[in-house]
């Protein structure tokens, strides 16, 4: 989630992000904040895939603060 350029800047308490487990349960994802951008802990999200393997993830984003404004910008980090 990216805050508007002119603010107000998002705080982790403004948004709830959850990831769906293989059992169909929603689990909260911890958020960090840096210069108005909310992000997840990439180390905790890291997965190792072998050749030909596919990873499908489902996320749910809930806005908790009526004053919160921003843009959802999904990003993926690939590790080599």
C-alpha positions as CSV (number, residue, x, y, z in Angstrom):
1,X,0.0,0.0,0.0
2,X,1.4,3.4,-1.0
3,X,0.2,6.6,0.7
4,X,-0.7,9.7,-1.4
5,X,2.3,11.8,-2.3
6,X,1.1,14.7,-0.2
7,X,-0.1,12.6,2.8
8,X,-1.5,11.7,5.1
9,X,0.8,8.8,5.3
10,X,-0.5,5.3,6.1
11,X,0.3,3.6,9.3
12,X,0.2,-0.2,9.8
13,X,-2.8,0.2,12.0
14,X,-4.8,1.7,9.1
15,X,-4.8,-1.5,7.0
16,X,-5.1,-5.2,7.8
17,X,-3.5,-7.7,5.3
18,X,-4.2,-11.4,5.6
19,X,-2.9,-14.4,3.7
20,X,-5.0,-17.5,3.1
21,X,-3.4,-20.7,4.2
22,X,-3.6,-24.0,2.5
23,X,-6.3,-25.0,4.9
24,X,-8.5,-22.0,4.0
25,X,-7.9,-19.9,7.1
26,X,-7.0,-16.2,7.0
27,X,-3.8,-15.4,8.9
28,X,-2.7,-11.8,9.6
29,X,0.5,-10.6,7.9
30,X,2.7,-8.2,9.9
31,X,3.2,-4.8,8.2
32,X,6.0,-2.4,8.4
33,X,6.1,1.2,7.3
34,X,8.7,3.3,5.5
35,X,8.1,6.8,4.0
36,X,4.4,6.3,3.6
37,X,4.6,2.8,2.1
38,X,3.3,-0.3,4.0
39,X,5.1,-3.5,3.3
40,X,5.3,-7.1,4.5
41,X,8.4,-8.8,5.9
42,X,9.9,-10.3,2.8
43,X,12.1,-12.7,4.9
44,X,9.1,-14.2,6.4
45,X,7.3,-14.5,3.1
46,X,10.2,-16.1,1.2
47,X,9.5,-19.4,-0.5
48,X,11.8,-21.7,-2.3
49,X,10.5,-23.1,-5.6
50,X,12.0,-25.9,-7.7
51,X,12.0,-26.0,-11.5
52,X,8.5,-26.2,-12.8
53,X,6.8,-25.5,-9.4
54,X,4.1,-22.8,-9.1
55,X,3.2,-20.7,-6.1
56,X,-0.3,-19.3,-5.8
57,X,-1.0,-16.9,-2.9
58,X,-4.3,-15.2,-1.9
59,X,-4.3,-12.0,0.1
60,X,-7.2,-10.0,1.6
61,X,-6.7,-6.3,2.3
62,X,-9.1,-4.5,4.7
63,X,-9.1,-0.7,5.4
64,X,-9.6,-0.1,9.1
65,X,-9.3,3.7,9.2
66,X,-11.9,5.9,7.4
67,X,-9.2,8.5,6.9
68,X,-6.8,6.1,5.2
69,X,-6.1,6.7,1.6
70,X,-3.7,5.0,-0.7
71,X,-3.0,2.7,-3.6
72,X,-2.6,-1.1,-3.6
73,X,0.6,-1.9,-5.5
74,X,1.3,-5.7,-5.4
75,X,5.0,-6.5,-5.7
76,X,7.0,-9.7,-5.8
77,X,10.6,-10.2,-4.7
78,X,12.5,-12.9,-6.4
79,X,15.5,-14.4,-4.7
80,X,18.3,-16.1,-6.6
